Amino acid sequence: VRYAILGDIHGNWEALGAVLADIRRSGVDQHVCVGDIVGYNPDPARCLEQVRDLGTLVVQGNHDFFTVHPPGAMDMSAVAAAAIEWTCANLEDDHRQYLAGLPKNRTFDDVSVVHNTLEQTRHWQYVLGVDDANRSFAHQDSGVCFIGHTHVPVVFKKKKGLVTIARYKTIELDPDSKFLVNVGSVGQPRDRDPRAAYVIYDSDTRQVALKRVAYEVGRTQEKIRKAGLPLWLALRLAFGV
Ligand SMILES: [Fe+2]
């Protein structure tokens, strides 16, 4: 089975459209989303409808969650909270119901999917290093788990009790190891590469390939300005931070 695994779309329609065109060219059987369909960028409804219409297997991200459960002051930055408030006001009831009904985890075909970590999802903590990854691995029965949340594509590998971290373009999933793969972000990359990121995973060959797709950043930036969203959200897209 060929899976396209995308996440942290964050209401960026131009990035999502470019990624979906790239996916159509390579051909996949199933779309999977590691969460954060909405938040930050100005097209949450359109992105949500596209993801929903593709029959995507989705898990809930923190922005999806906080859009339907308004955040407390400690839960996120002022910029993120302002964008959540804007997003909530620009969705319909059926969108909110969809976001509220998303599961936190999914498992299929020796694959796990969660937004941030399998350790526990209540506080939306990040997997930043090998210690965080090791705590997630303790809850991972499948050979590979796909995550997002940091917007930085990296792979953690656990072999004979040892966890290592690496950047990647392709990964061969050897059966003696477990893998925790961050698929990067479609709509707000933070690895200093402004191109949209997503992953193709083939469960027959057990190969993971990271894809990068350029899109019209300037068009998204213009929409952010017109929407009155914080200008930093436009600026950061140009730098991939
Ligand atoms: Fe995110």
Residues whose N, C-alpha, C, O or C-beta is under 5 A from the ligand:
A	BS01	LIG	D8 D36 H149
